[in-house]
Amino acid sequence: MNRMEILNLKEGKLLKLVNEKFDTNIDSIIDEENLSEAWIIAQKLLQKGYRVDVQAYPEYKKIEGIQIESGSPTTIFARYGSTPNFKTVVEGICKLGLIIEEEA
């Protein structure tokens, strides 16, 4: 699955894939209900050497994964021109995790 397919996943399919790949139990992308469970994904990305940046504003959520390669930062989203605007932090972490898993 490529990054555009992952970014366009509907909630049900997204959560099914994430729960299978990361052994989580996320049942919605609502931050107040599932942020601690989504953070399990962020922790796994940290263990792989990624930095997970979260910017949460009332009108948008930006999540970025950064890895240092040969002394320089490499981003998951910004290197392609822009960082997607996610509905929730949970959605952003889930999609970031799937993209890293597919591209790693």
N, CA, C and O atoms as a GROMACS GRO file, in nm:
protein
  416
    1MET      N    1   0.085  -0.117   0.000
    1MET     CA    2   0.000   0.000   0.000
    1MET      C    3   0.090   0.124   0.000
    1MET      O    4   0.184   0.131   0.079
    2ASN      N    5   0.062   0.220  -0.088
    2ASN     CA    6   0.146   0.340  -0.093
    2ASN      C    7   0.093   0.450   0.000
    2ASN      O    8  -0.016   0.437   0.055
    3ARG      N    9   0.170   0.556   0.014
    3ARG     CA   10   0.135   0.662   0.110
    3ARG      C   11   0.003   0.730   0.078
    3ARG      O   12  -0.071   0.764   0.169
    4MET      N   13  -0.028   0.751  -0.050
    4MET     CA   14  -0.155   0.815  -0.085
    4MET      C   15  -0.274   0.726  -0.047
    4MET      O   16  -0.377   0.776  -0.001
    5GLU      N   17  -0.260   0.596  -0.067
    5GLU     CA   18  -0.366   0.504  -0.028
    5GLU      C   19  -0.384   0.507   0.124
    5GLU      O   20  -0.497   0.506   0.174
    6ILE      N   21  -0.274   0.510   0.197
    6ILE     CA   22  -0.282   0.517   0.344
    6ILE      C   23  -0.346   0.648   0.387
    6ILE      O   24  -0.434   0.648   0.473
    7LEU      N   25  -0.304   0.760   0.329
    7LEU     CA   26  -0.361   0.890   0.368
    7LEU      C   27  -0.509   0.898   0.337
    7LEU      O   28  -0.581   0.975   0.402
    8ASN      N   29  -0.557   0.822   0.240
    8ASN     CA   30  -0.699   0.826   0.202
    8ASN      C   31  -0.783   0.717   0.267
    8ASN      O   32  -0.902   0.705   0.238
    9LEU      N   33  -0.724   0.637   0.356
    9LEU     CA   34  -0.799   0.531   0.423
    9LEU      C   35  -0.912   0.587   0.508
    9LEU      O   36  -0.895   0.687   0.578
   10LYS      N   37  -1.026   0.523   0.500
   10LYS     CA   38  -1.139   0.555   0.589
   10LYS      C   39  -1.109   0.497   0.727
   10LYS      O   40  -1.027   0.406   0.742
   11GLU      N   41  -1.177   0.549   0.827
   11GLU     CA   42  -1.147   0.514   0.966
   11GLU      C   43  -1.150   0.364   0.994
   11GLU      O   44  -1.058   0.312   1.056
   12GLY      N   45  -1.253   0.294   0.949
   12GLY     CA   46  -1.265   0.151   0.979
   12GLY      C   47  -1.148   0.070   0.926
   12GLY      O   48  -1.089  -0.010   0.999
   13LYS      N   49  -1.115   0.089   0.800
   13LYS     CA   50  -1.003   0.016   0.738
   13LYS      C   51  -0.871   0.056   0.802
   13LYS      O   52  -0.785  -0.029   0.827
   14LEU      N   53  -0.854   0.186   0.830
   14LEU     CA   54  -0.733   0.236   0.895
   14LEU      C   55  -0.710   0.165   1.029
   14LEU      O   56  -0.602   0.113   1.054
   15LEU      N   57  -0.813   0.163   1.112
   15LEU     CA   58  -0.799   0.105   1.245
   15LEU      C   59  -0.777  -0.045   1.240
   15LEU      O   60  -0.701  -0.099   1.320
   16LYS      N   61  -0.840  -0.113   1.146
   16LYS     CA   62  -0.820  -0.258   1.130
   16LYS      C   63  -0.673  -0.286   1.098
   16LYS      O   64  -0.612  -0.373   1.159
   17LEU      N   65  -0.617  -0.213   1.003
   17LEU     CA   66  -0.476  -0.232   0.966
   17LEU      C   67  -0.381  -0.198   1.080
   17LEU      O   68  -0.288  -0.273   1.108
   18VAL      N   69  -0.407  -0.086   1.146
   18VAL     CA   70  -0.320  -0.041   1.255
   18VAL      C   71  -0.323  -0.141   1.370
   18VAL      O   72  -0.218  -0.177   1.424
   19ASN      N   73  -0.441  -0.186   1.408
   19ASN     CA   74  -0.452  -0.281   1.519
   19ASN      C   75  -0.382  -0.412   1.487
   19ASN      O   76  -0.324  -0.475   1.576
   20GLU      N   77  -0.386  -0.455   1.361
   20GLU     CA   78  -0.316  -0.578   1.322
   20GLU      C   79  -0.165  -0.558   1.322
   20GLU      O   80  -0.092  -0.642   1.375
   21LYS      N   81  -0.117  -0.449   1.264
   21LYS     CA   82   0.028  -0.426   1.250
   21LYS      C   83   0.096  -0.389   1.380
   21LYS      O   84   0.212  -0.426   1.401
   22PHE      N   85   0.028  -0.316   1.467
   22PHE     CA   86   0.092  -0.264   1.588
   22PHE      C   87   0.042  -0.328   1.717
   22PHE      O   88   0.081  -0.287   1.826
   23ASP      N   89  -0.045  -0.427   1.704
   23ASP     CA   90  -0.099  -0.496   1.821
   23ASP      C   91  -0.160  -0.397   1.921
   23ASP      O   92  -0.133  -0.400   2.041
   24THR      N   93  -0.245  -0.310   1.866
   24THR     CA   94  -0.315  -0.211   1.948
   24THR      C   95  -0.464  -0.244   1.949
   24THR      O   96  -0.508  -0.338   1.882
   25ASN      N   97  -0.539  -0.167   2.026
   25ASN     CA   98  -0.684  -0.187   2.036
   25ASN      C   99  -0.753  -0.051   2.023
   25ASN      O  100  -0.827  -0.010   2.112
   26ILE      N  101  -0.729   0.016   1.912
   26ILE     CA  102  -0.786   0.148   1.888
   26ILE      C  103  -0.922   0.129   1.821
   26ILE      O  104  -0.931   0.063   1.717
   27ASP      N  105  -1.028   0.185   1.880
   27ASP     CA  106  -1.161   0.163   1.822
   27ASP      C  107  -1.222   0.287   1.757
   27ASP      O  108  -1.331   0.280   1.700
   28SER      N  109  -1.152   0.400   1.765
   28SER     CA  110  -1.196   0.521   1.694
   28SER      C  111  -1.077   0.616   1.687
   28SER      O  112  -0.976   0.597   1.755
   29ILE      N  113  -1.089   0.719   1.603
   29ILE     CA  114  -0.980   0.817   1.594
   29ILE      C  115  -1.003   0.936   1.687
   29ILE      O  116  -0.935   1.038   1.675
   30ILE      N  117  -1.096   0.923   1.779
   30ILE     CA  118  -1.124   1.030   1.874
   30ILE      C  119  -1.012   1.038   1.978
   30ILE      O  120  -0.987   0.941   2.050
   31ASP      N  121  -0.946   1.153   1.983
   31ASP     CA  122  -0.830   1.169   2.073
   31ASP      C  123  -0.864   1.140   2.218
   31ASP      O  124  -0.788   1.070   2.286
   32GLU      N  125  -0.975   1.191   2.267
   32GLU     CA  126  -1.010   1.176   2.407
   32GLU      C  127  -1.032   1.031   2.447
   32GLU      O  128  -1.024   0.996   2.565
   33GLU      N  129  -1.059   0.946   2.350
   33GLU     CA  130  -1.086   0.805   2.379
   33GLU      C  131  -0.968   0.713   2.351
   33GLU      O  132  -0.958   0.606   2.411
   34ASN      N  133  -0.878   0.751   2.260
   34ASN     CA  134  -0.777   0.656   2.214
   34ASN      C  135  -0.635   0.709   2.202
   34ASN      O  136  -0.549   0.641   2.147
   35LEU      N  137  -0.608   0.827   2.252
   35LEU     CA  138  -0.474   0.883   2.239
   35LEU      C  139  -0.370   0.798   2.311
   35LEU      O  140  -0.260   0.780   2.258
   36SER      N  141  -0.400   0.748   2.427
   36SER     CA  142  -0.302   0.666   2.500
   36SER      C  143  -0.272   0.537   2.424
   36SER      O  144  -0.158   0.490   2.426
   37GLU      N  145  -0.371   0.480   2.360
   37GLU     CA  146  -0.349   0.358   2.281
   37GLU      C  147  -0.269   0.389   2.154
   37GLU      O  148  -0.182   0.311   2.115
   38ALA      N  149  -0.297   0.503   2.091
   38ALA     CA  150  -0.221   0.544   1.973
   38ALA      C  151  -0.076   0.574   2.009
   38ALA      O  152   0.014   0.557   1.927
   39TRP      N  153  -0.054   0.617   2.133
   39TRP     CA  154   0.083   0.649   2.173
   39TRP      C  155   0.171   0.523   2.174
   39TRP      O  156   0.294   0.534   2.167
   40ILE      N  157   0.111   0.406   2.183
   40ILE     CA  158   0.187   0.280   2.172
   40ILE      C  159   0.257   0.276   2.035
   40ILE      O  160   0.371   0.232   2.025
   41ILE      N  161   0.187   0.322   1.931
   41ILE     CA  162   0.246   0.327   1.797
   41ILE      C  163   0.363   0.425   1.796
   41ILE      O  164   0.470   0.394   1.743
   42ALA      N  165   0.342   0.542   1.855
   42ALA     CA  166   0.449   0.642   1.860
   42ALA      C  167   0.572   0.586   1.932
   42ALA      O  168   0.685   0.608   1.889
   43GLN      N  169   0.551   0.513   2.039
   43GLN     CA  170   0.663   0.453   2.113
   43GLN      C  171   0.739   0.353   2.027
   43GLN      O  172   0.862   0.346   2.033
   44LYS      N  173   0.666   0.275   1.946
   44LYS     CA  174   0.732   0.179   1.857
   44LYS      C  175   0.813   0.251   1.750
   44LYS      O  176   0.919   0.204   1.711
   45LEU      N  177   0.763   0.365   1.703
   45LEU     CA  178   0.838   0.444   1.605
   45LEU      C  179   0.963   0.503   1.667
   45LEU      O  180   1.068   0.509   1.604
   46LEU      N  181   0.952   0.547   1.793
   46LEU     CA  182   1.070   0.598   1.865
   46LEU      C  183   1.176   0.490   1.876
   46LEU      O  184   1.295   0.517   1.859
   47GLN      N  185   1.134   0.367   1.905
   47GLN     CA  186   1.229   0.256   1.917
   47GLN      C  187   1.298   0.226   1.784
   47GLN      O  188   1.409   0.173   1.782
   48LYS      N  189   1.233   0.260   1.673
   48LYS     CA  190   1.291   0.239   1.540
   48LYS      C  191   1.384   0.354   1.500
   48LYS      O  192   1.445   0.351   1.393
   49GLY      N  193   1.394   0.456   1.587
   49GLY     CA  194   1.484   0.567   1.559
   49GLY      C  195   1.417   0.690   1.499
   49GLY      O  196   1.486   0.781   1.454
   50TYR      N  197   1.286   0.693   1.499
   50TYR     CA  198   1.213   0.810   1.450
   50TYR      C  199   1.181   0.904   1.565
   50TYR      O  200   1.161   0.861   1.679
   51ARG      N  201   1.176   1.032   1.534
   51ARG     CA  202   1.123   1.131   1.626
   51ARG      C  203   0.980   1.157   1.580
   51ARG      O  204   0.956   1.171   1.460
   52VAL      N  205   0.887   1.164   1.672
   52VAL     CA  206   0.747   1.189   1.638
   52VAL      C  207   0.712   1.329   1.687
   52VAL      O  208   0.710   1.354   1.807
   53ASP      N  209   0.685   1.418   1.593
   53ASP     CA  210   0.647   1.555   1.627
   53ASP      C  211   0.496   1.570   1.614
   53ASP      O  212   0.438   1.535   1.511
   54VAL      N  213   0.434   1.623   1.718
   54VAL     CA  214   0.289   1.644   1.720
   54VAL      C  215   0.262   1.792   1.742
   54VAL      O  216   0.308   1.851   1.839
   55GLN      N  217   0.187   1.850   1.651
   55GLN     CA  218   0.140   1.988   1.666
   55GLN      C  219  -0.012   1.984   1.661
   55GLN      O  220  -0.071   1.951   1.558
   56ALA      N  221  -0.074   2.019   1.772
   56ALA     CA  222  -0.220   2.014   1.780
   56ALA      C  223  -0.275   2.154   1.799
   56ALA      O  224  -0.252   2.219   1.901
   57TYR      N  225  -0.348   2.198   1.699
   57TYR     CA  226  -0.415   2.328   1.701
   57TYR      C  227  -0.564   2.303   1.694
   57TYR      O  228  -0.606   2.197   1.647
   58PRO      N  229  -0.647   2.396   1.739
   58PRO     CA  230  -0.792   2.373   1.732
   58PRO      C  231  -0.840   2.340   1.590
   58PRO      O  232  -0.928   2.257   1.572
   59GLU      N  233  -0.782   2.405   1.490
   59GLU     CA  234  -0.831   2.387   1.353
   59GLU      C  235  -0.759   2.278   1.274
   59GLU      O  236  -0.809   2.236   1.169
   60TYR      N  237  -0.645   2.231   1.319
   60TYR     CA  238  -0.576   2.123   1.249
   60TYR      C  239  -0.474   2.054   1.337
   60TYR      O  240  -0.431   2.107   1.440
   61LYS      N  241  -0.436   1.934   1.294
   61LYS     CA  242  -0.337   1.854   1.366
   61LYS      C  243  -0.229   1.815   1.266
   61LYS      O  244  -0.259   1.763   1.158
   62LYS      N  245  -0.105   1.840   1.301
   62LYS     CA  246   0.009   1.802   1.217
   62LYS      C  247   0.094   1.700   1.292
   62LYS      O  248   0.134   1.723   1.406
   63ILE      N  249   0.120   1.588   1.228
   63ILE     CA  250   0.203   1.484   1.286
   63ILE      C  251   0.316   1.458   1.186
   63ILE      O  252   0.289   1.444   1.066
   64GLU      N  253   0.438   1.453   1.232
   64GLU     CA  254   0.551   1.431   1.143
   64GLU      C  255   0.646   1.331   1.205
   64GLU      O  256   0.665   1.329   1.327
   65GLY      N  257   0.704   1.247   1.123
   65GLY     CA  258   0.807   1.154   1.165
   65GLY      C  259   0.939   1.199   1.108
   65GLY      O  260   0.948   1.230   0.989
   66ILE      N  261   1.041   1.203   1.191
   66ILE     CA  262   1.174   1.250   1.148
   66ILE      C  263   1.278   1.147   1.191
   66ILE      O  264   1.276   1.096   1.303
   67GLN      N  265   1.368   1.118   1.099
   67GLN     CA  266   1.478   1.027   1.129
   67GLN      C  267   1.608   1.094   1.083
   67GLN      O  268   1.612   1.159   0.978
   68ILE      N  269   1.712   1.077   1.161
   68ILE     CA  270   1.842   1.133   1.123
   68ILE      C  271   1.917   1.028   1.042
   68ILE      O  272   1.942   0.916   1.088
   69GLU      N  273   1.952   1.065   0.918
   69GLU     CA  274   2.026   0.976   0.829
   69GLU      C  275   2.150   1.049   0.781
   69GLU      O  276   2.141   1.156   0.722
   70SER      N  277   2.265   0.991   0.807
   70SER     CA  278   2.394   1.051   0.768
   70SER      C  279   2.408   1.194   0.820
   70SER      O  280   2.461   1.281   0.751
   71GLY      N  281   2.360   1.217   0.942
   71GLY     CA  282   2.372   1.348   1.005
   71GLY      C  283   2.269   1.450   0.965
   71GLY      O  284   2.270   1.563   1.015
   72SER      N  285   2.178   1.413   0.875
   72SER     CA  286   2.074   1.507   0.830
   72SER      C  287   1.936   1.452   0.861
   72SER      O  288   1.913   1.331   0.852
   73PRO      N  289   1.842   1.541   0.896
   73PRO     CA  290   1.706   1.493   0.923
   73PRO      C  291   1.632   1.459   0.794
   73PRO      O  292   1.641   1.532   0.695
   74THR      N  293   1.561   1.349   0.796
   74THR     CA  294   1.475   1.309   0.685
   74THR      C  295   1.333   1.299   0.741
   74THR      O  296   1.309   1.230   0.840
   75THR      N  297   1.241   1.368   0.676
   75THR     CA  298   1.102   1.368   0.724
   75THR      C  299   1.018   1.274   0.640
   75THR      O  300   1.050   1.244   0.525
   76ILE      N  301   0.910   1.228   0.699
   76ILE     CA  302   0.817   1.141   0.628
   76ILE      C  303   0.727   1.222   0.536
   76ILE      O  304   0.700   1.178   0.424
   77PHE      N  305   0.680   1.338   0.580
   77PHE     CA  306   0.586   1.416   0.499
   77PHE      C  307   0.646   1.539   0.434
   77PHE      O  308   0.628   1.561   0.314
   78ALA      N  309   0.719   1.621   0.509
   78ALA     CA  310   0.766   1.749   0.458
   78ALA      C  311   0.858   1.734   0.338
   78ALA      O  312   0.863   1.824   0.253
   79ARG      N  313   0.929   1.625   0.328
   79ARG     CA  314   1.019   1.606   0.213
   79ARG      C  315   0.942   1.597   0.082
   79ARG      O  316   1.000   1.612  -0.026
   80TYR      N  317   0.811   1.572   0.091
   80TYR     CA  318   0.728   1.567  -0.029
   80TYR      C  319   0.651   1.698  -0.050
   80TYR      O  320   0.562   1.704  -0.135
   81GLY      N  321   0.685   1.801   0.024
   81GLY     CA  322   0.628   1.932   0.000
   81GLY      C  323   0.539   1.986   0.110
   81GLY      O  324   0.536   2.107   0.133
   82SER      N  325   0.465   1.899   0.178
   82SER     CA  326   0.378   1.950   0.284
   82SER      C  327   0.339   1.837   0.379
   82SER      O  328   0.346   1.719   0.345
   83THR      N  329   0.300   1.877   0.497
   83THR     CA  330   0.254   1.782   0.597
   83THR      C  331   0.102   1.780   0.594
   83THR      O  332   0.039   1.886   0.598
   84PRO      N  333   0.041   1.662   0.589
   84PRO     CA  334  -0.106   1.656   0.585
   84PRO      C  335  -0.170   1.712   0.711
   84PRO      O  336  -0.110   1.710   0.819
   85ASN      N  337  -0.290   1.760   0.696
   85ASN     CA  338  -0.371   1.807   0.807
   85ASN      C  339  -0.463   1.691   0.847
   85ASN      O  340  -0.546   1.647   0.767
   86PHE      N  341  -0.448   1.642   0.968
   86PHE     CA  342  -0.529   1.531   1.015
   86PHE      C  343  -0.645   1.582   1.099
   86PHE      O  344  -0.637   1.690   1.158
   87LYS      N  345  -0.753   1.504   1.104
   87LYS     CA  346  -0.869   1.540   1.186
   87LYS      C  347  -0.835   1.532   1.335
   87LYS      O  348  -0.879   1.615   1.415
   88THR      N  349  -0.755   1.430   1.370
   88THR     CA  350  -0.718   1.410   1.510
   88THR      C  351  -0.573   1.365   1.519
   88THR      O  352  -0.513   1.323   1.419
   89VAL      N  353  -0.517   1.374   1.638
   89VAL     CA  354  -0.381   1.326   1.661
   89VAL      C  355  -0.375   1.175   1.642
   89VAL      O  356  -0.279   1.122   1.587
   90VAL      N  357  -0.478   1.106   1.688
   90VAL     CA  358  -0.484   0.960   1.673
   90VAL      C  359  -0.476   0.922   1.525
   90VAL      O  360  -0.400   0.833   1.488
   91GLU      N  361  -0.555   0.988   1.441
   91GLU     CA  362  -0.551   0.959   1.298
   91GLU      C  363  -0.409   0.981   1.243
   91GLU      O  364  -0.358   0.898   1.168
   92GLY      N  365  -0.347   1.092   1.280
   92GLY     CA  366  -0.213   1.123   1.231
   92GLY      C  367  -0.109   1.021   1.272
   92GLY      O  368  -0.027   0.980   1.191
   93ILE      N  369  -0.112   0.980   1.397
   93ILE     CA  370  -0.016   0.881   1.445
   93ILE      C  371  -0.039   0.748   1.375
   93ILE      O  372   0.057   0.681   1.336
   94CYS      N  373  -0.163   0.709   1.357
   94CYS     CA  374  -0.194   0.582   1.290
   94CYS      C  375  -0.143   0.584   1.146
   94CYS      O  376  -0.079   0.488   1.102
   95LYS      N  377  -0.171   0.690   1.074
   95LYS     CA  378  -0.129   0.696   0.934
   95LYS      C  379   0.023   0.709   0.922
   95LYS      O  380   0.083   0.651   0.831
   96LEU      N  381   0.084   0.785   1.010
   96LEU     CA  382   0.230   0.794   1.012
   96LEU      C  383   0.291   0.656   1.033
   96LEU      O  384   0.384   0.618   0.962
   97GLY      N  385   0.240   0.583   1.131
   97GLY     CA  386   0.292   0.450   1.158
   97GLY      C  387   0.280   0.356   1.040
   97GLY      O  388   0.374   0.282   1.010
   98LEU      N  389   0.166   0.357   0.973
   98LEU     CA  390   0.148   0.270   0.857
   98LEU      C  391   0.242   0.308   0.743
   98LEU      O  392   0.298   0.221   0.678
   99ILE      N  393   0.259   0.436   0.720
   99ILE     CA  394   0.348   0.481   0.613
   99ILE      C  395   0.491   0.437   0.642
   99ILE      O  396   0.560   0.388   0.553
  100ILE      N  397   0.536   0.455   0.764
  100ILE     CA  398   0.672   0.413   0.800
  100ILE      C  399   0.686   0.262   0.784
  100ILE      O  400   0.788   0.215   0.733
  101GLU      N  401   0.587   0.187   0.826
  101GLU     CA  402   0.594   0.041   0.811
  101GLU      C  403   0.600   0.000   0.665
  101GLU      O  404   0.673  -0.093   0.630
  102GLU      N  405   0.526   0.065   0.580
  102GLU     CA  406   0.522   0.030   0.437
  102GLU      C  407   0.650   0.072   0.364
  102GLU      O  408   0.693   0.004   0.271
  103GLU      N  409   0.710   0.184   0.407
  103GLU     CA  410   0.825   0.237   0.334
  103GLU      C  411   0.959   0.196   0.392
  103GLU      O  412   1.063   0.215   0.329
  104ALA      N  413   0.958   0.140   0.512
  104ALA     CA  414   1.085   0.103   0.579
  104ALA      C  415   1.148  -0.020   0.517
  104ALA      O  416   1.254  -0.064   0.561
   0.00000   0.00000   0.00000
